[in-house]
Amino acid sequence: MVRVAVVGSYGVGLTMRVPRVPVAGETLSGGEFASGHGGKGSNQAVQAARLGADVTFLTAVGDDTMGESAQRLWADEGVAAHPVVVGEAATMAGVILVEPSGENRIVIASGALDHLTPEHVDEQSGDLAAADIAVVSLEIPVEVAVHAVEVAHAAGTRTLLNPAPAMSLPGGVWTHVDVVTPNLTEAAILLGLDPAASDHPPEELARLLHERTGATVLLTQGGDGVTVADDTGVATIDAVRADRVVDTTGAGDAFTAAAAVALAEGADPIAAARFAARVGSYVVGRHEVIPALPTRADLARVTEPLHDRTTDTTPGGPST
């Protein structure tokens, strides 16, 4: 069993499915409401555990019913969580608007996560050192995320950074990052580009980000697949077609966790991306996040991917 250490967020997702996004000043009826567990780190920890990894998880929650519910979730899922319980702040909450197409818009109140510190990472450094791979995302204070990858890398643990939400990072952090899993918007921001105005094709974004960071890049593009860039070249993997798309919330977290597990099990980046794309495709076809995260048995019960072709985009590069 591979060991995965996750440092990241937990929060409660307050989801409203809406006929459309309201304009400023408008009250829109016809929504459907649900609440459930969320937070990128927690989603990634649960997904990794459901795929068979031995998972540890560092986060922060409030001393409230939402924090208590989180701890019951992790116990039920077999995640060895070490939450910092903060008395003076609420557990993180996110408000999610989901359109009929499955596209989502999210607003977050960080709450207890703002109280997570690098010292808390040091207290759990043994988990990072013992892991086969450490997964870190950015819904926590940036100095905590940076310190986590530094501590893990110094211990010889492979590191994976999920740069979401994307933000400016200290340049020195990239010497400690082995794998990075951005989407197109996040990749553009990491490169200092305006994501709304960038006309760089995905292959170029992935190549530029690899050249800038030295990390293996798994660039997700939703229904357009995944582009992998590393020292051997750039290759694009076709999307795994979902039987339906009802909610894209959590698909990126599932992809990151699945890629981490596959890499820890010895898969090369292309094979890891292909496996992670299958997992992400499964998730978008189901409502809510935690109920949608699959086990390997769930994956085995669904139809094999309709698209499973790797297109080499680097002259002389690899082809699988």
N, C-alpha and C positions, 0 to 999 in steps of 0.2 A: 504494500500500500504506500503510495507516494504521500509526502507531507507538504501541505500548502499553508503558509502563514499569510493572513490577510490583515492589513491595517487600513481602516476606512470608516465609513459612516454607517449609522443606523438611523432610520427615521420612519415615521408613519406616513404612508401615502394616502391622501384624501382625494379620491378619484371621482371626477364628474364626467360622465359620458354625455356629450352635448350634440345637438343637431348641427351646430356650427359655432364658431367662436364669436361671442358678442362683441359689438363695437363699443367704444368708450361711451359711458353713460347709459348703456342699454341693459335692461333686465330681461333675461331670456329664460323661458320656461321649457319644460320637456326634457330636462336632464335626468340622468340616473346616477345615484350616488353609491359609492362603496368605499370602505376604508380597509387598509391592510398594511402589513409589514413592508418596509422599503429601505432605502439607503443603499448606495452602490456597494459599499463594503459588505454589508449583511447579505445582499443578494448574491454577491460573488462567493461569499463563504458558504451559503446554503447550497448554491449550485455545485461548487467543488465537492462538498460532502455528498450530495446526491449522485455524483459521478464516481464516488468510491474513494475519494482522498481523505486522509487524516488531516483535519483542518483546525487551526487555531485562529482566533479573531480578537483584535484589539480595537475598541471603539469607546465612545462615551454616550451615556444616556442620562436622562433626568431621573430624580427620585420621585417617579410618578407611575401611574398605572400603565402608561405606554412603555416605560422602561422595564417594568415587571413583565409585561407581555412579551417583550423582546427576549428576555432571558429564558422564558418558557419555550419560545420558538427555538432558540439555539440548543437547548437541552433536548428537545424533541428531535431535532435534525442531526444530533451527534456532533455539533460544532463546539469545540472547547473555547468558549468565549471568555474574555477577561475585560468586561466593560468597566470603565471609570464611571462611577455613579456620582453625578453632580447634583447637589441639593438646591442650588440657587438658580437653576435654569431648567427649562422644559426639554424633553426629548425632541430631537429634530422632527419637523413636520414639513411635508411637501404637498402642495395643491396641484393636482394634475387634471388638465382638461384634455379629453380624448374625443377627436372628431370621428364621424362614421368611417372615414378612410383608414382609421387606425393611427393617424398622426397625433402627436401629443405635444402639449406645452406645459412646462413645469415651473413653479415658483417655490423656493425653499426658505424656511426659517431655521437657521443652523442650531440655535439653542445650546444644548450641552456640548455639542461638538466643538464650539469655540473654546472650551475649557481643556481640551486635549492638548498635551504638551510633549516636547521632545523627551522630557524626563519620564513620562509614562512609557514611551517607546523603550528607553533604556531599561526600565523595570521588566519588560517582556523581551529583552534581547535574546534570551535563551531560545524562545520560540522561533525567532528569525534565524538564528544560527543553526537550529536543528532541521529547518525546512529544506525541501528540495527546491522550492521556488517561493518567493515572497511577492505578493500582489498588493499594490498600493494605488489608491485613487485619490482624487483631489476635492472631495466634499468635506475634508478636514483642513485645519490650518496648514498653509503651504509649508511652513517650517517643520511641521510634524511629518508631513509626507516626505519631504526631502531628507530629514533625519532618518526616517525608516529605511529608505533605499540605501542610504550611506551605511547604516548599521548592518543591514543584511549583506550588502556587497562586501563590506570589510570582513564579514564572517565567512565569505566564500559561497554564499547562497545566491543562486540566480535570481534576478530581479525583473519584475514586470510592472511597468507604470501604465495605468489607465488614466490618460490626461483629461479627465472629465470631472467637473466642468473645466474647459480649457482656460489657461491663464498664463501670464508670463512667469517663467521659471528661471532661477539662477542658472547661468550657463554651466557652472561646475557640476550640476546634478547629473548631467548626461554621462559623465565618466563612471557613474554608479548604476546606470540603467542598461539592462541587457535587451529587454524587449519593450516596445511601446505599442499600444493598441488604440489609436485615435480614429475618429470618423473624419469625414472630409472637412467639416467645419473646424474641428479641433486641430487637424494637421495644418490648416492654413494659419490659424492663430499662433501655433507654436513656431511657425516660420515667419511670423511678423507680417502676414498678408491680411488683407481685408477679405474675410470669407464671402461677403456679398458681392465683391467685385473680382475675385480671383477666377481666372479662366484657365488655370493650369489643369491639365488632365490628371486623373488620379495617379497614373504611373509616374508622372513627373513629381507630384507632391510627395509620393512615397520615396522616390529616389533622393529628392532634396532633403527630406527629413532624415533619411538614413545618413546622408553625407554630413548633415549638420550635427547629428547626435552620436553616430557610431552604433546606435541600437538597431536591432532587427525590428522592422516596421511591419505591423499587420494593420493595414488601412482598410477599415470597413466602409462599405458603400451601400448598405441596405440591399435592395433588390438587384444592384449591379455588381455584387460580388465582393471579393477581398483582394487587395493588392499587397503582395509580400515583397519587401526590399531588404536585402542583406548584402554581405560581401560577395555573394555569388551572382547577384544580379537582381532583376525585378521581374516578377511573374504575377499574373492576375488569374484568380480562381473564379469561375462563374458562380453566381448565386445558387444556393440550394432553394429551389422553388417551394414556397409554402403552399399548402393546400388552400389556405385562406389567410387573410391578414385582418385581425380584429383589434390588436393592441400592440404597438411597438415598444411600450414601456418595459424596461428590463431586458430587452433583447441584447443590448450592448454589454450589460453586466454578465449575462449568460455566456455570450461569446468570449469575453475576457477570461472568465473562470474556466470555461472548457478548454481554451487555448493553454492556460496555465497548467491544467491537469495533463493535457496531452504532451506538452513540452517536458513536464516533470517525469512522465512515463517514457521519455526518450524519442518522441516524434520529432521529425525535422519541422521547420517552420511552415512549409507548405502543407504537410500532413496535418499539423496542428490547426492551421487555418481552415482546412477542409472540414475537420471534425467540429471545430467551433462554429462554422457556418451551418452545419446540420442542427446543432443545438439552438442557435439563434433562430433558425427557420421554424423549429418546433414551437418556440416561445411566442412568436408573433401570431400564431394561429389560435391562441388561447387568452382568455380574459384574466386580468390581474397578474401580478408578478410571481409571488410564491407558489400559487397553484399551477402556474405554467412551467416552472423550472423542471426539466425532465431528469429521470434516472436513466441509466443505460438500458434498462428493460423497456422504458417508455420509447426510447429511440429505436429499439429493435422491433417494436410493434408497428412502427409507421413505415410507409413505403420508402424504398431506397430513393436517394436524391435523383430527380430528373436531370439535373445539371451537375456534372462532376468532372468538368474539363478544366485543365490548367493551361492557360495561354502564356507562353513565354514572350515577354516584351523586351528582352535584352539580347542583342545580337551575341551569340556565343554563350548565352546563359543557359540555366537549367531548363529542362522540360520534363514534366511529370505526367 
